[in-house]
Each structure stands twice: as structure tokens, then as C-alpha cells.
Amino acid sequence: MNQRIDPARWLLMTILGLSGGIIFFLPFLQELYYLPLAAALDLNNAQIGSLLSVFGVTSLLCYVPGGWLTDRVSPRLLLSASLISTGLSGFYFSTFPSYQISLLLHGFWGITITLMFWCAMLRVTRHWGAATGQGQAYGALEMGRGVGEALSAGATLALFAYLGSGTQALAAVISLFSATILCLGIASIVVLNKDSGGELVAESTARVNLDTVKAVLKMPQVWLISTIVLSGYCAYWGTLRLTSYATDVFLMSVTLAALLSSLKLWVKPFAALGAGVIADKVGVTRVIMALFIALLLGFLTFAFLPGTTSWIPAMVFNLVMVSMAVFGLRGIYFALVHTSGIPFRVTGVAIGVISMIGLSPDIFMPLLGGILLDTYPGAEGYRYFFLFVSAMCVLGVIASRTLATRNARTAGSGRT
């Protein structure tokens, strides 16, 4: 118990969580500042969209190599180098370079963030949780990421407005993000050490090679966890359509719909940590199954909810419940890596494979949503989209139930 309340351990998780939330703001800057960024870089819609596409493709290619690297190189070195190099390059981006250089920078961030940071962050989190607190560990990480996103987004938006909302204001915002990331990189050098999982044991890294990757690919639990993450991430993408759903179907104002979107951002930290604490008490797979069932009911409700003014309170309530469930799920599904018996020395490779498969909805979910809404305008398009998300939640229930059965059979006893 004393280990869990050790201030040094929680300082580590604070740095890790804030880093994991804020480092993604540079490549995803257009989500908050789309029009100002397009104007500052003098890009059309296709060009500014291609920036994020380059980051996405580079990231997809880096998940598995990044996992392999994490099992061979000190996570302390990877995390600090990632944060420092991303922060420094952000300062250059604040000068608004040419389109070609901007493309290269987004590809570079795909390397520094995905290859160097992502799997290392999750490996250190697994070490932090030890054997009995995996739900709390990943829940605390997701909570920290959520708090970092909410606070930094609010602070930079205030700065942007204060400085006049022009190009120079956006440059100041990018510089502030970059300075924060750089400071977190320096802090990670100080906070991370061998006891915190920041270093690797030499004799274990020597055995991590191509045969290790092949062995991980043969583990049934890796494919089941990948399916769970895939299903959960599709549900997350389902929540990203709720803002436009509120305006298109319920005819809510853009301002009110944006307020609902910001409400989701503040639900995230508490839902993630709460799910983690409960998962450590009753079992990770049990909580994941319950969350998938809640998401299934929630998205079915969205699919068939009448789009009239009198049903707006029900829609808002359902939005809050679905947001709590999806962020709770995201907060704990990587805890399955530990509870499913995947050896610690191949944590990075396993997370790399799971991430490559599980986070692939970044590629097809926006396209699917766009096609459905273009083909079936209005409520009908949203209905088909939410029905697809509901089907993915059913797949998540099946995969988590199968994994729970397999884990129980393998372990002979104990909760998973």
C-alpha cells in the first residue's frame, strides 16, 4: 500500500500522463485551429488534410518497429528523446514553413511520437502498475492524458484569443505547446529511472529479435486484445460524430454542440481512473465486457432516437453515459497485456502489434462516416453509422468474453 501513495511514483505518472496528452497536439493542431493553420501555411483543404494523413500513415508503419525498439532500448532514453525532439521541431513549425517542409515535419512526428514514445509510455505504465494495479495504472495514465489535453487546450485557446486570433497568435500557441513538450522531456530524464521502469535489463533485451516478433504474433491473446482495442476505438470514433449528430439531427446550435463536445473532454479523466480502480477489484475483462454492453445500448439509442426537441435531454444524457463508457474502456484495455499473461520482456512488441491493428480505425472510420452521411443524408446516415459502431461493440463483447475464458483456463484460477 505504501508503494501506491509514494509521491515519486505519482510524480512519474503525472509526467507520463501529461506528456501522453500534450505531445499529440502538434500533429493534431488542426483539430483546434483548422482555419487559422490553413491561413498561416497558405494551404487548401486537401493540402492541410494531407498533413494529418502523412502523420497517420507514418504512425501506422511505426507501431510494430516502435514496440520492438522499446524492448531493446531504455524507455527513459526513448521518452526523453521523443519529447525533446518533438518540442524542438515544434518551434520550427511555429515559423510556418513551406508545404513540403510541413509534410516532412508531420512524418517526423510520426517517428518521434509513435516509434519512440507510444510503446515506451505503455511499457513504463505496465511496470508502474506492478502485478495488482494494472487497471489503476492505465486508468491513471488516461486520466493524466485527459487532464493534460483539457488544461492545455483551454490555456492555448485563451492565449490565442488574447493575442488577437491571428497568425502571430497561432505562432505563440505552437511555441507554447513546444516549450511545454520540451520541459516535459527534461523532466522525464530526471523522474524516470531503473526502479520506475525507465531502464531495461541487458540480458532480457538481448533475446528480443525477429523471432520474438514471430512468437508474439502466434499468441492468441494478442489477437483477442487487438480485436478488443479495435472495437473500443471504433466506439471512440463513434463519439467523435456526436457533435455533428447534435446539430444535423437535433438542430442544436454550433455553439451548444461545441459545449457538449467540451463536456466529453472533462468526462474522460474521471471515467478512465474510475474504470481502472473498479477493474482492479472485479477484473479487467469483466469491466470491459460491461462497458461494451453499455456502449452497445448507447449507440443503439442514438441510432433510433427521434430527432425532436423534446428528446434533447435524453440525447444529452445518453451522450454523457456513452462518453463515460468509451473513455473508461480506453483507460483500461491495455491493462489486458498484463492480465493475459504476455511476458514483460516482450511488452513493447505486443503493444506495437496491438496498436497497429487496434488503432487502425483512424484510417477507415472517418471515410466510412463520410460515405454513409453523403449517401444517406441526415438522420438515416447517422443511423447506419451508429449501427455499424453497435456491431463493433458486439464484436468487443465476444472478444472480451473469449479472452476471459482463455485467461481463466490458462491460469486455472484468479480474476482477469
Secondary structure in CASP SS format (residue, H / E / C, confidence):
PFRMAT SS
TARGET T0000
AUTHOR 0000-0000-0000
METHOD secondary structure of the structure
MODEL  1
M C 1.00
N C 1.00
Q C 1.00
R C 1.00
I C 1.00
D C 1.00
P H 1.00
A H 1.00
R H 1.00
W H 1.00
L H 1.00
L H 1.00
M H 1.00
T H 1.00
I H 1.00
L H 1.00
G H 1.00
L H 1.00
S H 1.00
G H 1.00
G H 1.00
I H 1.00
I H 1.00
F H 1.00
F H 1.00
L C 1.00
P C 1.00
F C 1.00
L C 1.00
Q H 1.00
E H 1.00
L H 1.00
Y H 1.00
Y H 1.00
L H 1.00
P H 1.00
L H 1.00
A H 1.00
A H 1.00
A H 1.00
L H 1.00
D C 1.00
L C 1.00
N C 1.00
N H 1.00
A H 1.00
Q H 1.00
I H 1.00
G H 1.00
S H 1.00
L H 1.00
L H 1.00
S H 1.00
V H 1.00
F H 1.00
G H 1.00
V H 1.00
T H 1.00
S H 1.00
L H 1.00
L H 1.00
C H 1.00
Y H 1.00
V H 1.00
P H 1.00
G H 1.00
G H 1.00
W H 1.00
L H 1.00
T H 1.00
D C 1.00
R C 1.00
V C 1.00
S C 1.00
P H 1.00
R H 1.00
L H 1.00
L H 1.00
L H 1.00
S H 1.00
A H 1.00
S H 1.00
L H 1.00
I H 1.00
S H 1.00
T H 1.00
G H 1.00
L H 1.00
S H 1.00
G H 1.00
F H 1.00
Y H 1.00
F H 1.00
S C 1.00
T C 1.00
F C 1.00
P C 1.00
S C 1.00
Y H 1.00
Q H 1.00
I H 1.00
S H 1.00
L H 1.00
L H 1.00
L H 1.00
H H 1.00
G H 1.00
F H 1.00
W H 1.00
G H 1.00
I H 1.00
T H 1.00
I H 1.00
T H 1.00
L H 1.00
M H 1.00
F H 1.00
W H 1.00
C H 1.00
A H 1.00
M H 1.00
L H 1.00
R H 1.00
V H 1.00
T H 1.00
R H 1.00
H H 1.00
W H 1.00
G H 1.00
A C 1.00
A C 1.00
T C 1.00
G C 1.00
Q H 1.00
G H 1.00
Q H 1.00
A H 1.00
Y H 1.00
G H 1.00
A H 1.00
L H 1.00
E H 1.00
M H 1.00
G H 1.00
R H 1.00
G H 1.00
V H 1.00
G H 1.00
E H 1.00
A H 1.00
L H 1.00
S H 1.00
A H 1.00
G H 1.00
A H 1.00
T H 1.00
L H 1.00
A H 1.00
L H 1.00
F H 1.00
A H 1.00
Y H 1.00
L C 1.00
G C 1.00
S C 1.00
G C 1.00
T H 1.00
Q H 1.00
A H 1.00
L H 1.00
A H 1.00
A H 1.00
V H 1.00
I H 1.00
S H 1.00
L H 1.00
F H 1.00
S H 1.00
A H 1.00
T H 1.00
I H 1.00
L H 1.00
C H 1.00
L H 1.00
G H 1.00
I H 1.00
A H 1.00
S H 1.00
I H 1.00
V H 1.00
V H 1.00
L C 1.00
N C 1.00
K H 1.00
D H 1.00
S H 1.00
G C 1.00
G C 1.00
E C 1.00
L C 1.00
V C 1.00
A H 1.00
E H 1.00
S H 1.00
T H 1.00
A C 1.00
R C 1.00
V C 1.00
N C 1.00
L H 1.00
D H 1.00
T H 1.00
V H 1.00
K H 1.00
A H 1.00
V H 1.00
L H 1.00
K C 1.00
M C 1.00
P H 1.00
Q H 1.00
V H 1.00
W H 1.00
L H 1.00
I H 1.00
S H 1.00
T H 1.00
I H 1.00
V H 1.00
L H 1.00
S H 1.00
G H 1.00
Y H 1.00
C H 1.00
A H 1.00
Y H 1.00
W H 1.00
G H 1.00
T H 1.00
L H 1.00
R C 1.00
L H 1.00
T H 1.00
S H 1.00
Y H 1.00
A H 1.00
T H 1.00
D H 1.00
V C 1.00
F C 1.00
L C 1.00
M C 1.00
S C 1.00
V H 1.00
T H 1.00
L H 1.00
A H 1.00
A H 1.00
L H 1.00
L H 1.00
S H 1.00
S H 1.00
L H 1.00
K H 1.00
L H 1.00
W H 1.00
V H 1.00
K H 1.00
P H 1.00
F H 1.00
A H 1.00
A H 1.00
L H 1.00
G H 1.00
A H 1.00
G H 1.00
V H 1.00
I H 1.00
A H 1.00
D H 1.00
K H 1.00
V H 1.00
G C 1.00
V H 1.00
T H 1.00
R H 1.00
V H 1.00
I H 1.00
M H 1.00
A H 1.00
L H 1.00
F H 1.00
I H 1.00
A H 1.00
L H 1.00
L H 1.00
L H 1.00
G H 1.00
F H 1.00
L H 1.00
T H 1.00
F H 1.00
A H 1.00
F H 1.00
L C 1.00
P C 1.00
G C 1.00
T C 1.00
T H 1.00
S H 1.00
W H 1.00
I H 1.00
P H 1.00
A H 1.00
M H 1.00
V H 1.00
F H 1.00
N H 1.00
L H 1.00
V H 1.00
M H 1.00
V H 1.00
S H 1.00
M H 1.00
A H 1.00
V H 1.00
F H 1.00
G H 1.00
L H 1.00
R H 1.00
G H 1.00
I H 1.00
Y H 1.00
F H 1.00
A H 1.00
L H 1.00
V H 1.00
H H 1.00
T H 1.00
S C 1.00
G C 1.00
I C 1.00
P C 1.00
F H 1.00
R H 1.00
V H 1.00
T H 1.00
G H 1.00
V H 1.00
A H 1.00
I H 1.00
G H 1.00
V H 1.00
I H 1.00
S H 1.00
M H 1.00
I H 1.00
G H 1.00
L C 1.00
S C 1.00
P H 1.00
D H 1.00
I H 1.00
F H 1.00
M H 1.00
P H 1.00
L H 1.00
L H 1.00
G H 1.00
G H 1.00
I H 1.00
L H 1.00
L H 1.00
D H 1.00
T H 1.00
Y C 1.00
P C 1.00
G C 1.00
A H 1.00
E H 1.00
G H 1.00
Y H 1.00
R H 1.00
Y H 1.00
F H 1.00
F H 1.00
L H 1.00
F H 1.00
V H 1.00
S H 1.00
A H 1.00
M H 1.00
C H 1.00
V H 1.00
L H 1.00
G H 1.00
V H 1.00
I H 1.00
A H 1.00
S H 1.00
R H 1.00
T H 1.00
L H 1.00
A H 1.00
T H 1.00
R H 1.00
N H 1.00
A H 1.00
R H 1.00
T H 1.00
A H 1.00
G C 1.00
S C 1.00
G C 1.00
R C 1.00
T C 1.00
END
